[in-house]
Amino acid sequence: MSPRPTASRLAALYSEAYFDSRDPACGYSVYRSDRAAVRDKAERLLPALERHAQRGRLLDLGCAYGFIMEVARERGWEVAGIEPAQAVAVAAAESLGVPVATDLWGADLAAGSFDAVLVWDVIEHLPDPRLALSELARVLRPGGVLSVVTPDLGSLAARILGRRWEEMRKMPEHIYFFNRMSLTALLRATGFEPLEWGTVGKRMSLEETLGRLVPAAPWLWGAALTVARACGLGRLVAYFDPRWKLVVTARLTRPAAC
């Protein structure tokens, strides 16, 4: 995104209201109501991480209310989080009884103190992704594992829809976009080597699924949404993966070259 948003604008954006915006075009309509879907996502993605890392200490960058940490702890991880929205960080810490800081650098994390780090739906929001990954490389132990989820600019949907792509419409939230090539370059520049690639979707209602597709082709998906509501099918829930969310698991192989 150019020009990139200022630090003060970003600080104002990521408040408690971001997680209860009632507006799908900005933040989360009601994040807490998505707990089951977020937990389902964690159950789908953590096994890939665990194929490459023994359970130990895990840091969740952008942990929100801690639903992912909740699942990770159930699977045997010792968890901690970073969440810039102060009230949300406090809620997560109190709910789980784990440390949750509001700033990656202000958290005073010891070097090599984590076995794994999650950066799920976060890296595209960061004003300096390279600086953030370099700091995560510092707090990971040698051989530690990083898991990243981010919109895929190289996906078929992104190439066909262009500016109408759902992820592209989320600015100034989304500052950077990556494809496999650019994300690989960033990871290697900060000391990581990709191990495994994939995609991830979301478990959601038919009404939400169709509602998210409407801007891409209003005449088609708008009609489908109207029919689904009329037939009482809108509340049907299923897992939907449009294959535009990239997932990569990477290992820390050397100190970051900054």
Secondary structure, DSSP 4 states (H G I P E B T S, - for coil): --SPPPHHHHHHHSSGGGGG-S-TTSS-S-GGGGHHHHHHHHHHHHHHHHTTS-S-EEEEET-TTSHHHHHHHHTT-EEEEE-SSHHHHHHHHHHHTS-EES-TTTT-PPTT-EEEEEEES-GGG-S-HHHHHHHHHHHEEEEEEEEEEEEBTTSHHHHHHGGGSTTTT-TTT----B-HHHHHHHHHHTTEEEEEEEE--EEEEHHHHHHHHGGG-HHHHHHHHHHHHHTT-TT-EEEE--S-EEEEEEEE-S----
